Amino acid sequence: MEGGMKCVKFLLFFFNFIFWLCGLALIIVGILAQNNISMVKQVASNTTPIVIIVLGAVIFFIAFFGCCGAWKENYCMVTTFVVLLSLIIIIEIGIAIAAYVLRTKLTDVVEDSLKETFKNYTNPEIRKEVDNMQTELKCCGVVNSSDWVNFKADKNSVPDSCCKNVTTNCGNGAMKNSSIIYIEGCGPALEKFLKQNILWIGVAALVIAFIEILGVVFACTLMSGIRKGYEVM
């Protein structure tokens, strides 16, 4: 029995080390996302990377409790770890469900958000964001390039960021010229981009939640051993 508890102790310690690395990774991903959010800023709040950073910090903190509790066989710390990790599991399952629901409603959300954004193209800050998005996603307009019909008086020009090879005034008179500009709208392109990432977020949340459930099982087993007074060192 003592050998089994010793094994559980080290499994829990190893699990929390991996968990600690996951928290650190989330913090790094959040920082990177904060620096590269311009492409999806129209449909994603600036607080999204901050939420990722905070979640990473919370996981980092919880893993600390788990590691210390397992190593020192501290019943109180292991109990705290179980409670906090259980809350995180519930949140992650909620994230997975929310990701699935969001994927089904993404078309309307993206289109409405982009239409509102493109209306304010004269704003220098908005123009920069839209130009970056059109260049990175290789798209033009919301639905298609015809959305720029009122961009100039000739009713046949688009922003230079729609061009396949961006040069000054390359979008003049090129609204229907697929050899010069991208015809596909940013709505479908951004929706595809977001759906792929949301799917991975949902899958990752479920996988991590499953692994964390194993951590809770290990922790509860160790708690039982500590409470019964087994020596596991």
N, C-alpha and C positions, 0 to 999 in steps of 0.2 A: 504493500500500500504506500509506503514511504517513497519507494522508487517511482511509482506512478505519479505521486504528487510533485516529486522533484521534476519529472518530465513536463507536467502541466505548467509548473512555474517557469521553466525555461521556454516553453512554447509561447506562453503569454508574454514573456519578456521580448522574445523574437518578434512576435506579432506587433507589439507596441513600437518596436524599433522601425518596422516597415511602415506602421501607421504614422510615426513621427516624420519619416521621409515623405509620405504622401502629403502631410500638412505643409512641409517645407516646399514641396513641388507646387501646391496650390498657391502659396504666397508668391512664388516666382511667376507662375502663370498669370495671376492677377495683376502683378506689376507690368508684365509684358502686354497684357490686354489693355491696361490703362494707357499705354503708349501707342497702341495700334487700334483704337476703337473708332477712328474716323469713318471707316467704311460702313459700319453698321450703326452709327450714331443716330440715324434717322428712326430706327425702330428699337434700339436698345438704349436704356438709360445709362448715363455716365456712372451711375452707382453700381452697375453690374460688376465691374472689376473690383470695386471696393468690397462688395459682398463676398466675392471669391477670396480676396485677401483675408477678410475677417473669418470666413469659414476655415481657411488654412490655419490661421492663428489659433482658432478654437481647437481644431484637431491636434495641432502642435501641443497645446496646453493639456488636452485630455491624454495624449500619449505619454506626457511627462508623468501624470498621475499613475497611469498603468504601469510604466516601467519601474518607477520608484516603489509602488505598492507591491509589485511582483518580486522585486529584488529584496526588499526589506520585509516581505510578508506582513505588510501593514493592512489589517482588515478594513480600517476606515478609508484608506486611500483606494484600495481595490473596490470597495463599495461605491465610492464617489465616481470612480472610473466607469463602473457598470451603469450607474444612473445616467451619467453624461453621454456615454456611448449609445445607450438606448434612445436617448433624445435625438442624437445625431442620425441614428438609423431611421427613426420616424420621419425626420426632415428629408432625408435622402429618398425615401420611398415617395414622399410628397413631391419632391423635385422630379422624380421619374414620371409620376402621374401627370404633373403639370406640363412636362416636356411633351408627353403624348398628346395632351389636350391642345397645347399651343400649336403643334404641327398641323392639326386639323383645321385651325383657324388662321393659319399664317398668311394665306393668300390675301384675305381682306385687310389684315393688320398691316402688311407690307405695302399694299397698294395705296391704302388711305394715308399712311404715314409719308410715303414718297410723294404723293400728289401735293400734300400740304407743304412739303419741303421744296419741291420744284417751283411752286408758286412764288417762293421767296428767293429765287435765284439771284436777284439783284443785290441781295445782302452779301457783302464780301466774304463773310465767314461761311455762310451757306454755300456760296459759289465754290469756295475751296473744297468743302466737303463733297458736294455733288461731283465736281470735276475729278476728285480723287476716286470716288466710287465708280464713275463711268470708265475711268482709265483702268482701275484694278479689276473690275468685273467684265470689262470689254462689252459695255452696253450703252444704250442711248435712249433717254426718255424714261417714262414709267412703264408704259405698255410697249411702245416702240418709238422710233425716231420722230414720228409725226406729232408726238406730244410737244415738240419744240416749234410748232407751226407759228406761234406768236413771238418767237425769239427775236426775229428781225422783221423789218417791214416787207421784205421780199417773200415772206411766208415759206421760204425754202431753205433756210439755213439752220444749222445746229451749232452748239458750242464746240470748240476745237477739241475738247476732251472726248468727243464721240469718235474722233478719227482713229483709224488703225495705226497710222503714223502721224503723231501729233506735231503739227507745225502751225505757225501763225496764219489765221484765217483759212485753215484747211477745211473747216465746216461750212464755209460760205457756198450756198447753192447746192449742197450735197445731201439734202435730206433723204432722198430716195436712192442715192448712189451707194450700193452695198460694197463696191470695190474700194471706196474711200472711207466710209464710216461703218460703225456697227449698227445694224438695224434693230436687233433685239433690244427690248426694254430692260431696264434695271430691275423691275418688279420680279419677273420670272427668274432672272439671274440671282438676285439677292435671296429670293425665296428658296431656290435650290441650295444656295450656300448655307443658309440658316437651317434648313431641314436636315442637311447632312450633319451639321454640328450639334443640333438639338438631339438628333438620334443618338449620337455618340455620348452626349451628356447623360441622356436617360439610361442608356446601357451601362455606362460607367457607374452611375449612381446605384443601380441595382446590384452590379458585381461587387462594388465596395461594401454595400449594405450586407450582402451575403457573407463576405469575409469578416465584417465587423460582428455579425451574429456569432461566428465561430469564436471571436475574441470574447464576447459576452459569456459564451458557454465555458471557455477556459477560465475566465475570471470567477464565474460562479462556482466552478469546481474548486478553484484555489481558495475561495472564501469559505467554502464548506470545510476544506482541510484545515485552514487556519482556525476556524471556530472550534473544531473538534480537537485542536491541539496537536496535530501531527507535526513532527519535525521533518521538514523537507529540504533542509540544507545538506 
